[in-house]
């Protein structure tokens, strides 16, 4: 099953700047070959359900490895059974209506 998620991973107990943790997670997503779009408050990711959520787990493991004692993660997930839909499809649909 394909899924599009909005992922926001926030390490706790590491100070105010979290950009190096976000970058580490983005490297994991890229290495996994998943399509993603980084935005100001998270990352959109699309792919097969198990693959996407395996990458989320890898992000947690890496961030803990980097010294974060706690992580809070927010995930919004969307699936469809009526047709394949990509992140680009969703954005294009809205832009066409503007």
Secondary structure, DSSP 8 states (H G I E B T S, - for coil): -EEEEEEEEEEESS-S--HHHHHHHHHHHHHTT-EEEEETTEEEEEEEHHHHHHHHHHHHHHHHHTT-SEEEEEEEEE--SSS---HHHHHHHHHHH-
